[in-house]
Amino acid sequence: MTLRHLRIFVEVVNCGKMSEAASRMYISQSSISQAISDLENYYQTRLFDRLSKRLYLTEAGKELYSLASKVILAYDEMDKYMEHMTDQQILRVGATFTIGATILPRLFRALDTECPDVTTKVVVDRTPLLEKQLLQGELDLSLVEGSVKSPDLVVESILKDELFLVCSPYHPFASRMQVKLEDLDGQDFVMREPTSKTRKIFESYLSQGNVKVTEKWTCNNLETIKAAVIGGYGLSVLSARYIRQEQEKGILRAIPIEGIHMVRDFSLVFHKSKYQFPAFQTFVHLCRNYQNEPEDFYCLLYTSDA
């Protein structure tokens, strides 16, 4: 049994199919099958049940997957440590959509000043996919706005982010200083995807108030949501940071909902076994000391002529 066997096994589990694992690892499917067979013979147990041409992990397979993932991560971290000993630092950062469009560029400008020789690689995606990449060692750390489930990941809140109801300047709500929750009943909305943390926060308030809105659009792309709202196709709920420029230009209006304060955490996430090389430590320090925008930014959201 070798590290190669474990890598193949973990890749098959992650892909769910031997053919896909073979394609991603650039080896033949027969080599994949042989490696799995070797592991099953070595441990004298079945790792997969093969039902209707699909693979399902057995209990032994689940245990091996958990342990093998940790072994591979530890090996890769050792490899990175030795690479960083020669000052060849690559920092791989993940971010969710709002964070990637707002605070991440500012953090990278600060990192460039502190560590000009560091190469950065960025992945912007949804929280569950970033969590998976952290567990597989494909990312060094990530900044997310959603919930992280794995106990193997360290989650540290670094920033509060406020969400607001938004509309076009031609919507009847645009002239109001605030609206009541019941005013939203029956209104057309441009909503995030069902797994979005922003959507879940908003829907929890709708449920408490027994308010029902009409979901006209469903989008996981924030630029599309902004464009739809500006175009007058419905209301939405977006981060205050994300609509700053549109708010200043007067093409988007952010309106508080009376008695409701929608806030979520921006969190720093990394594996608890992660080797914290110098660039990693610097970036974590920058995240922990990130300063909010000046207070007059939020004042824009409460002015009637914005």
Secondary structure, 3 states (H helix, E strand, C coil): CCHHHHHHHHHHHHHCCHHHHHHHHCCCHHHHHHHHHHHHHHHCCCCEEEECCEEEECHHHHHHHHHHHHHHHHHHHHHHHHHHCCCCCEEEEEECHHHHHCHHHHHHHHHHHHCCCCEEEEEECCHHHHHHHHHCCCCCEEEECCCCCCCCEEEEEEEEEEEEEEECCCCHHHHCCCECHHHHCCCEEEEECCCCHHHHHHHHHHHHCCCCCEEEEEECCHHHHHHHHHCCCCEEEEECHHHHHHHHHCCCEEECECCCCEEEEEEEEEECCCCCCHHHHHHHHHHHCCCCCCHHHHHHHHCCCC
